Amino acid sequence: MPLKLPKLFLYFLGAILAINLLQSHFTELIFDEAYYWHYAQKMAWGYFDHPPMVALLIRLSSYFFDGELGVRFMSCLLSAGTLVLLWLMIDNPKKRDFVPHFFILTFSMTLLNAYGFFTLPDTPLLFFAALFLWAYKKFIANATALSAIFLGVMMAALMYSKYHAVLVILFVSLSNLALLKNKYAWLAVMVALLSYSPHFLWLYENDFVSIKYHLFERPNGAYDFNKYTLGFFVNLVAIFGLTFPWVYKSLFKTKPSSLFTKGLLYLTYGVILFFFISSFNRRVQTQWIIIISIPLVIIVFNYMLENASARKWIYRMGIVNCVILIFLRLGLVYEPLFPVFYETHGNKQFTNEIRSKAGDIPIVFENSYRNAPMHAFYSGNPTYSLNNIHYRRNQYSIDSSEYEVQHKKIMYISKYAKSGDASFTRINGTIYHGRFIDDFESFRKLRCFIIEEAPLSFAVEKTINFKVFNPYDDNIPIEKIKFGLAYLNSHKQVKEVLPIKVDPTNKNILTLKSNDTTNFTFRLPKPNMKNPGYFRIGISENGLNYGLNGENIKLKQ
């Protein structure tokens, strides 16, 4: 069945696609895009922070183009596809008379606009959320085995995009509990689980590293109303800009007149309520709530078609939004137009400055999963992020990047160093110092495991047993490593790092054997800070800063 899209719709769609392609080509990468480009260099069924869909998009884009467009091409296509799907889900026949209003509405939504060309996990999330809703609309109209299989595949595609996708599936399902009695709905669930099983297997093989990080390891801060809850409401405004009063009025005025509309309302209100509650625990990032843009486009445009006043004001304020967004998008390319320094400015310049002094040798950045892939993208040379005990684990902690810089002459670059063989200044004024290391060697994959049962207490003098696993192919002389311990507050923020003396259980052991475990003992040192909430063991190799080798262990107060 042909789509029968109006010619005017196709003209607008083609113009927006062309704008996004040009923007993609002329705009330097942002740090997260470079990080996900790093993902795509070694395709897998999962990555430290996210499922693999964003990496797949980048890999597919690279088959068509080089450079920035080789990262963003598929995002431009998916963005256009999202607009088509949203249009198709609007049943009101009046829509053909208001094509410009549809594009003003969608183009004026700030993050929906930005993800028209940026390649981030939310890009496929938006597309597959729209495709999932379209498939769900077809399914509830006529549930068949074929529609169930397609719906199941779309659920899996959503989950392959971002873990937040579970909220989309959950809230739409809650709007229609009759699905529990529908055999085809259960078929869709089985297809989704089967399609997602490779990622489940990857999580299992990698010790559920993504789940552990997002749920248990991520640092937080003390509750701050302005930063957390008020910030959440600011984000609800920011994603719609000047049209927000009419967008939310449309939401409040819309009634669940059909099962599909009910699903849209449950999804929108459910996500808002979920992250409102979350805001009492941590800061809610703006992109976490972007998913409500998909159901709200349908809800708001349907309301516009029946309400002349809303149509007039959303159109007018939407145009103002679009003008501002176009100006800002030009500023992404040409830095003087942008009101503040942004990530798309100065990356090539910074890379060239480093290459002018380091040449094409590998670069090891301290604590920067952002700078490392950015330099690799623009230089084509190997890089590595050496993460220490003050930082967080990331993709460089679990992939093979470390092996690519071992026993090579490298330049070690850090913004924390006071001096070095060379210095570099970013366009935002941040100064980095670099020093040459002729034979670089690191052991960041060594893992420490506390054997004692938690909770432990530094107030009680007690010998603690722990073990170190060496995953490398070579034995590691114990004389090359030193142990340290970080005390963290109750929000898992590192506040103090102290050296510790450890003793091997077997006094005759001089090396950590390859692919084997070695047992040690130590005593918790007395902290200078008050009431530490956790501690973590780190290993320093060859004089480098302590690494992220152990888990956060809760302390008894």
C-alpha distance (Angstrom), angle and dihedral (degrees) to the residues before:
residue distance angle dihedral
M1 . . .
P2 3.84 . .
L3 3.78 118.4 .
K4 3.84 92.7 -129.9
L5 3.78 93.9 -155.2
P6 3.81 114.2 -177.7
K7 3.80 115.0 -104.0
L8 3.79 90.4 -122.2
F9 3.81 89.0 54.2
L10 3.81 90.2 53.0
Y11 3.82 91.4 48.7
F12 3.81 91.6 52.8
L13 3.79 91.8 43.5
G14 3.80 92.0 49.8
A15 3.81 91.7 48.3
I16 3.82 93.0 50.7
L17 3.81 91.3 46.2
A18 3.82 90.1 51.3
I19 3.81 91.3 48.5
N20 3.80 91.2 50.2
L21 3.81 92.6 48.1
L22 3.81 91.2 50.9
Q23 3.80 90.9 45.8
S24 3.80 90.0 50.3
H25 3.78 92.4 52.4
F26 3.81 98.2 46.8
T27 3.83 100.2 37.7
E28 3.80 119.7 84.8
L29 3.79 116.9 -127.4
I30 3.78 121.8 -90.1
F31 3.80 117.0 -129.7
D32 3.79 96.5 -101.5
E33 3.80 90.9 51.9
A34 3.79 89.9 52.7
Y35 3.80 89.4 49.4
Y36 3.81 91.5 52.2
W37 3.81 89.4 45.5
H38 3.80 84.6 58.4
Y39 3.80 87.7 54.4
A40 3.79 90.4 54.2
Q41 3.80 93.8 55.9
K42 3.80 88.6 73.0
M43 3.79 110.1 30.4
A44 3.80 115.6 -146.4
W45 3.80 140.2 157.3
G46 3.78 90.7 -103.6
Y47 3.79 145.4 4.1
F48 3.78 135.9 -149.1
D49 3.81 97.3 -93.6
H50 3.80 105.2 20.8
P51 3.79 147.0 14.1
P52 3.83 115.9 -91.3
M53 3.83 105.4 -98.9
V54 3.81 95.3 97.6
A55 3.82 89.9 51.7
L56 3.80 90.6 50.1
L57 3.81 91.2 52.9
I58 3.79 90.8 52.2
R59 3.79 93.2 46.8
L60 3.82 90.6 50.6
S61 3.82 91.0 47.4
S62 3.80 90.4 52.8
Y63 3.81 90.2 60.4
F64 3.82 89.6 63.5
F65 3.82 104.8 35.5
D66 3.80 144.1 11.5
G67 3.78 126.8 -132.4
E68 3.77 124.1 19.1
L69 3.80 94.1 -21.5
G70 3.79 86.6 54.9
V71 3.82 86.2 64.3
R72 3.81 98.8 40.8
F73 3.81 108.1 33.5
M74 3.80 96.4 97.6
S75 3.81 90.8 46.2
C76 3.80 89.5 58.5
L77 3.80 90.5 51.8
L78 3.80 93.5 46.1
S79 3.79 90.5 49.2
A80 3.80 90.2 54.8
G81 3.80 89.3 46.8
T82 3.81 90.2 52.3
L83 3.81 90.9 56.0
V84 3.80 91.3 50.0
L85 3.80 92.1 50.4
L86 3.80 92.5 48.4
W87 3.79 90.0 51.4
L88 3.78 91.9 49.8
M89 3.81 91.8 53.1
I90 3.80 92.1 59.0
D91 3.80 107.7 89.5
N92 3.79 100.5 -178.0
P93 3.85 107.3 113.4
K94 3.82 89.7 -147.2
K95 3.79 88.7 73.7
R96 3.81 92.6 86.6
D97 3.81 88.5 65.3
F98 3.80 93.1 55.0
V99 3.80 105.8 45.5
P100 3.85 93.5 134.2
H101 3.81 89.5 52.7
F102 3.80 90.3 54.8
F103 3.80 92.6 53.4
I104 3.81 93.7 43.4
L105 3.81 88.6 52.2
T106 3.81 94.9 49.8
F107 3.82 97.7 37.7
S108 3.82 90.7 49.5
M109 3.82 93.3 58.6
T110 3.78 101.9 99.9
L111 3.80 103.8 -142.3
L112 3.80 94.3 31.1
N113 3.80 84.3 57.0
A114 3.81 93.9 47.4
Y115 3.78 93.9 48.1
G116 3.77 87.7 55.9
F117 3.81 85.8 88.1
F118 3.82 111.1 3.1
T119 3.81 113.0 95.0
L120 3.79 108.0 -136.2
P121 3.82 132.9 133.8
D122 3.80 89.2 -94.2
T123 3.82 90.6 62.0
P124 3.82 95.6 69.9
L125 3.82 89.0 33.1
L126 3.82 90.2 62.9
F127 3.80 93.3 45.5
F128 3.78 95.9 47.3
A129 3.81 91.6 42.7
A130 3.81 87.7 57.7
L131 3.80 91.3 44.5
F132 3.82 91.0 47.1
L133 3.81 91.3 51.7
W134 3.81 90.7 47.4
A135 3.82 89.9 50.2
Y136 3.82 90.6 46.3
K137 3.81 90.4 51.3
K138 3.81 89.8 53.6
F139 3.81 91.5 44.0
I140 3.81 96.5 54.7
A141 3.80 89.5 46.5
N142 3.79 92.9 52.2
A143 3.80 119.1 0.8
T144 3.80 110.9 -157.3
A145 3.79 134.8 153.2
L146 3.81 90.0 -102.9
S147 3.81 94.2 50.4
A148 3.83 89.3 46.4
I149 3.80 92.2 52.9
F150 3.80 91.1 49.0
L151 3.81 91.3 47.8
G152 3.81 90.3 50.1
V153 3.79 92.2 51.2
M154 3.82 89.5 50.2
M155 3.80 91.2 51.9
A156 3.79 89.3 53.1
A157 3.82 91.4 46.8
L158 3.81 88.7 52.6
M159 3.79 91.4 51.8
Y160 3.81 91.3 46.0
S161 3.81 86.7 58.0
K162 3.80 101.4 53.2
Y163 3.79 137.2 -23.0
H164 3.82 90.0 -120.9
A165 3.80 86.0 72.4
V166 3.79 88.3 84.9
L167 3.81 86.9 75.4
V168 3.81 90.9 59.1
I169 3.80 92.4 52.4
L170 3.81 93.4 41.4
F171 3.81 99.0 50.9
V172 3.79 95.4 41.6
S173 3.81 88.6 50.6
L174 3.81 92.0 49.3
S175 3.80 88.9 56.3
N176 3.79 90.4 61.9
L177 3.80 112.0 36.5
A178 3.80 89.7 168.3
L179 3.80 84.9 80.6
L180 3.80 87.0 78.1
K181 3.80 88.0 71.3
N182 3.80 95.4 42.9
K183 3.81 114.0 100.3
Y184 3.79 91.2 -158.8
A185 3.82 90.7 54.9
W186 3.80 88.7 56.0
L187 3.79 89.0 48.1
A188 3.82 88.0 55.0
V189 3.82 89.9 51.5
M190 3.80 91.6 50.3
V191 3.81 91.5 49.3
A192 3.82 90.3 48.9
L193 3.80 93.1 50.5
L194 3.79 92.2 46.2
S195 3.80 91.7 48.4
Y196 3.81 90.8 48.5
S197 3.81 95.0 46.2
P198 3.84 94.6 97.4
H199 3.80 88.9 61.4
F200 3.81 91.6 46.0
L201 3.81 87.5 53.3
W202 3.81 91.2 48.6
L203 3.81 90.3 51.5
Y204 3.79 90.7 50.7
E205 3.81 93.1 48.6
N206 3.80 90.6 49.0
D207 3.81 95.8 48.3
F208 3.84 92.3 -106.3
V209 3.79 88.1 -72.0
S210 3.84 95.0 166.2
I211 3.79 94.4 49.3
K212 3.80 92.6 45.8
Y213 3.78 92.3 50.8
H214 3.81 97.7 47.2
L215 3.80 95.8 42.2
F216 3.80 105.4 31.4
E217 3.81 115.6 9.9
R218 3.78 103.6 44.9
P219 3.84 111.5 110.6
N220 3.78 117.4 -122.3
G221 3.77 137.1 -179.2
A222 3.77 139.9 -130.1
Y223 3.80 112.8 -73.5
D224 3.79 112.7 -85.9
F225 3.82 116.1 -178.1
N226 3.80 94.2 -154.5
K227 3.78 93.9 47.8
Y228 3.79 99.0 38.3
T229 3.82 116.4 25.9
L230 3.79 99.2 19.6
G231 3.81 87.7 43.1
F232 3.80 88.6 55.1
F233 3.81 91.4 56.5
V234 3.81 90.5 46.3
N235 3.80 87.9 55.0
L236 3.81 90.6 52.1
V237 3.79 87.3 57.7
A238 3.81 96.0 40.4
I239 3.80 96.5 58.3
F240 3.83 90.0 60.9
G241 3.77 102.0 31.0
L242 3.80 117.4 -165.2
T243 3.81 93.7 -6.7
F244 3.80 93.3 63.6
P245 3.85 98.1 105.1
W246 3.80 92.0 56.7
V247 3.81 93.8 39.4
Y248 3.79 92.4 57.0
K249 3.81 92.4 39.4
S250 3.82 87.1 56.2
L251 3.78 89.4 51.2
F252 3.81 93.9 49.3
K253 3.82 92.4 46.4
T254 3.79 95.6 49.3
K255 3.80 116.1 98.1
P256 3.83 126.0 -159.7
S257 3.80 93.5 -101.3
S258 3.81 92.6 159.0
L259 3.78 138.3 19.7
F260 3.80 90.2 -105.7
T261 3.81 93.6 50.2
K262 3.78 88.5 48.0
G263 3.81 88.6 55.3
L264 3.82 90.7 51.2
L265 3.79 91.2 50.5
Y266 3.80 93.7 46.7
L267 3.79 90.2 49.4
T268 3.80 94.1 49.6
Y269 3.79 98.2 43.2
G270 3.81 91.6 39.1
V271 3.81 94.4 55.6
I272 3.82 91.7 44.5
L273 3.82 91.9 49.9
F274 3.82 93.2 44.6
F275 3.78 94.1 53.8
F276 3.81 92.8 39.5
I277 3.81 87.8 59.9
S278 3.82 89.8 43.1
S279 3.81 89.5 54.4
F280 3.81 89.3 71.5
N281 3.80 88.4 62.8
R282 3.82 106.0 34.8
R283 3.79 144.2 -5.4
V284 3.80 111.7 -76.3
Q285 3.79 110.8 -137.1
T286 3.80 116.0 -135.6
Q287 3.80 95.0 -120.2
W288 3.80 91.7 55.8
I289 3.80 90.4 73.1
I290 3.80 97.4 39.8
I291 3.80 90.1 100.9
I292 3.82 89.7 78.3
S293 3.82 87.6 68.4
I294 3.82 89.9 75.9
P295 3.82 99.5 58.0
L296 3.80 91.3 34.7
V297 3.81 93.4 58.1
I298 3.80 88.0 59.3
I299 3.81 94.8 41.8
V300 3.81 95.2 45.1
F301 3.80 96.7 43.9
N302 3.79 91.5 49.3
Y303 3.81 88.2 51.1
M304 3.81 90.9 48.2
L305 3.80 91.1 54.3
E306 3.81 90.8 58.0
N307 3.79 100.0 35.5
A308 3.80 117.6 60.4
S309 3.80 94.7 -169.6
A310 3.80 93.7 53.1
R311 3.80 90.1 44.3
K312 3.80 91.5 52.7
W313 3.81 96.4 47.8
I314 3.78 97.7 41.2
Y315 3.80 88.6 49.8
R316 3.81 92.9 49.3
M317 3.79 97.4 43.6
G318 3.79 90.1 39.2
I319 3.79 89.8 59.4
V320 3.82 89.4 52.5
N321 3.80 88.9 49.8
C322 3.82 90.5 50.1
V323 3.82 92.9 50.5
I324 3.81 90.7 51.1
L325 3.81 92.1 46.4
I326 3.81 92.7 48.8
F327 3.81 89.8 51.3
L328 3.81 90.6 49.6
R329 3.79 91.5 47.1
L330 3.79 89.5 54.1
G331 3.79 86.7 50.6
L332 3.80 90.2 56.3
V333 3.81 86.9 64.6
Y334 3.81 100.2 34.0
E335 3.79 109.2 40.9
P336 3.86 98.8 -157.2
L337 3.82 89.8 65.1
F338 3.80 93.6 55.2
P339 3.83 115.4 88.8
V340 3.82 93.6 -138.2
F341 3.80 138.7 17.4
Y342 3.80 110.5 -80.2
E343 3.79 135.3 -171.4
T344 3.81 93.7 -104.0
H345 3.80 90.8 65.2
G346 3.79 125.7 89.8
N347 3.81 101.9 -3.8
K348 3.80 95.8 123.1
Q349 3.79 89.8 43.9
F350 3.82 92.4 51.6
T351 3.80 91.2 47.8
N352 3.80 92.3 49.9
E353 3.80 91.2 48.5
I354 3.80 90.6 54.9
R355 3.80 92.3 45.8
S356 3.79 90.7 50.9
K357 3.82 89.1 63.4
A358 3.80 104.1 26.0
G359 3.78 100.5 34.0
D360 3.78 115.4 -155.7
I361 3.80 99.0 -36.9
P362 3.84 117.9 125.6
I363 3.81 115.6 -81.7
V364 3.81 122.2 -142.1
F365 3.81 113.0 -162.1
E366 3.78 119.4 -161.3
N367 3.81 112.8 -126.6
S368 3.79 97.5 -16.6
Y369 3.78 122.3 119.0
R370 3.81 82.6 163.5
N371 3.81 101.9 56.4
A372 3.80 95.4 38.1
P373 3.83 98.0 62.3
M374 3.81 92.1 36.7
H375 3.80 90.9 57.3
A376 3.80 91.3 44.6
F377 3.81 91.3 51.3
Y378 3.80 96.1 50.8
S379 3.82 98.2 35.1
G380 3.79 102.5 34.5
N381 3.82 89.2 -137.1
P382 3.83 128.7 124.0
T383 3.80 116.7 -91.1
Y384 3.78 136.8 176.8
S385 3.80 135.8 -167.4
L386 3.81 109.3 -136.1
N387 3.79 101.8 -154.6
N388 3.80 117.1 -156.1
I389 3.78 134.5 -165.7
H390 3.82 92.7 -85.8
Y391 3.81 93.1 57.5
R392 3.79 135.1 54.3
R393 3.78 135.5 -99.1
N394 3.80 117.4 -100.3
Q395 3.80 141.4 160.1
Y396 3.81 91.0 -58.7
S397 3.81 87.6 61.6
I398 3.80 93.6 62.9
D399 3.81 108.0 26.7
S400 3.80 130.2 75.4
S401 3.83 97.8 -99.1
E402 3.81 91.8 109.2
Y403 3.81 91.6 61.7
E404 3.80 91.8 56.3
V405 3.81 93.4 64.6
Q406 3.82 100.6 39.2
H407 3.82 118.2 125.9
K408 3.79 92.0 -1.8
K409 3.75 131.8 119.1
I410 3.79 105.0 -99.3
M411 3.75 140.4 167.1
Y412 3.81 113.3 -120.7
I413 3.81 110.1 -150.1
S414 3.79 125.2 -168.3
K415 3.79 136.3 164.1
Y416 3.82 88.1 -152.5
A417 3.82 95.3 61.4
K418 3.81 119.3 99.5
S419 3.80 96.3 -148.6
G420 3.78 143.5 -6.4
D421 3.79 146.5 158.4
A422 3.82 89.6 -68.6
S423 3.78 139.0 8.4
F424 3.79 130.8 -146.5
T425 3.79 131.3 -166.9
R426 3.78 124.3 -152.5
I427 3.78 120.2 -141.8
N428 3.83 88.8 -104.4
G429 3.82 90.9 58.6
T430 3.82 98.9 -103.2
I431 3.80 110.1 144.8
Y432 3.80 121.5 -144.6
H433 3.81 126.7 -170.3
G434 3.77 123.5 -152.7
R435 3.78 132.4 -163.6
F436 3.78 130.6 -172.3
I437 3.81 119.4 -118.2
D438 3.79 113.5 -168.3
D439 3.82 98.3 -159.1
F440 3.79 109.9 22.0
E441 3.80 117.2 -163.2
S442 3.80 128.0 173.2
F443 3.81 136.0 168.0
R444 3.80 102.1 -162.3
K445 3.80 93.0 145.8
L446 3.81 93.8 65.9
R447 3.79 107.2 117.1
C448 3.82 127.4 -152.1
F449 3.81 122.3 -155.2
I450 3.79 125.5 -170.9
I451 3.81 110.4 -134.8
E452 3.81 95.9 -166.5
E453 3.78 120.2 93.4
A454 3.81 114.3 -106.6
P455 2.94 143.3 -90.3
L456 3.79 98.9 64.8
S457 3.79 127.2 -179.8
F458 3.80 131.7 -150.8
A459 3.83 87.7 -153.2
V460 3.80 90.4 70.5
E461 3.79 117.9 69.3
K462 3.75 102.8 -128.3
T463 3.77 137.9 147.5
I464 3.82 109.5 -121.4
N465 3.77 122.2 -151.8
F466 3.78 120.9 -145.1
K467 3.78 137.6 161.7
V468 3.80 133.7 -140.5
F469 3.78 120.8 -146.3
N470 3.81 117.6 -153.5
P471 3.84 109.7 -156.1
Y472 3.81 93.9 178.4
D473 3.80 125.6 105.8
D474 3.80 92.1 -122.8
N475 3.79 133.2 62.8
I476 3.81 113.6 -108.9
P477 3.82 119.4 -140.1
I478 3.80 109.3 -125.5
E479 3.80 89.2 -138.3
K480 3.82 88.2 69.4
I481 3.80 94.0 62.3
K482 3.79 138.6 61.5
F483 3.78 129.1 -169.0
G484 3.78 129.4 -130.7
L485 3.77 137.2 174.2
A486 3.79 130.0 -140.3
Y487 3.77 122.5 -153.3
L488 3.79 114.1 -149.0
N489 3.78 129.9 -165.9
S490 3.79 123.0 -121.0
H491 3.82 89.2 -84.1
K492 3.83 91.2 58.0
Q493 3.79 94.3 -109.6
V494 3.82 115.5 144.3
K495 3.80 109.6 -116.9
E496 3.79 104.8 162.6
V497 3.81 137.8 18.2
L498 3.81 121.7 -161.5
P499 3.81 132.4 178.5
I500 3.81 115.3 -116.6
K501 3.77 132.1 -159.4
V502 3.78 113.0 -129.2
D503 3.78 129.7 -171.4
P504 3.79 125.2 -155.8
T505 3.80 111.9 -123.2
N506 3.79 87.2 -131.4
K507 3.81 105.5 53.0
N508 3.82 91.8 -158.1
I509 3.81 94.7 62.2
L510 3.80 112.8 109.7
T511 3.81 100.3 166.3
L512 3.78 141.3 41.9
K513 3.79 100.6 -119.1
S514 3.77 119.2 -128.6
N515 3.82 114.3 -93.8
D516 3.78 90.2 -3.8
T517 3.79 140.8 104.5
T518 3.80 127.3 -112.8
N519 3.81 122.6 -163.5
F520 3.80 123.7 -136.3
T521 3.79 139.0 171.9
F522 3.81 132.5 -145.9
R523 3.79 142.5 159.0
L524 3.80 124.2 -119.3
P525 3.82 108.5 -108.0
K526 3.78 118.2 -131.3
P527 3.81 109.1 -96.8
N528 3.78 124.1 -132.7
M529 3.79 91.3 -147.5
K530 3.79 121.7 79.8
N531 3.78 121.5 -107.9
P532 3.82 103.0 -10.6
G533 3.78 111.6 -157.7
Y534 3.81 100.2 -156.6
F535 3.77 142.8 6.4
R536 3.78 132.2 -150.8
I537 3.81 131.6 -166.5
G538 3.80 120.3 -130.3
I539 3.79 133.9 -174.1
S540 3.79 125.6 -141.9
E541 3.78 116.0 -155.7
N542 3.80 125.2 -165.9
G543 3.81 92.4 -10.9
L544 3.82 95.7 -53.3
N545 3.81 120.6 136.8
Y546 3.81 116.9 -83.5
G547 3.78 113.1 -80.6
L548 3.80 135.7 -137.9
N549 3.79 96.0 -94.8
G550 3.79 103.4 137.6
E551 3.79 138.8 49.6
N552 3.81 123.9 -109.0
I553 3.81 106.3 -90.7
K554 3.80 117.7 -158.3
L555 3.78 116.7 -124.7
K556 3.78 125.9 -143.5
Q557 3.79 111.5 -124.3
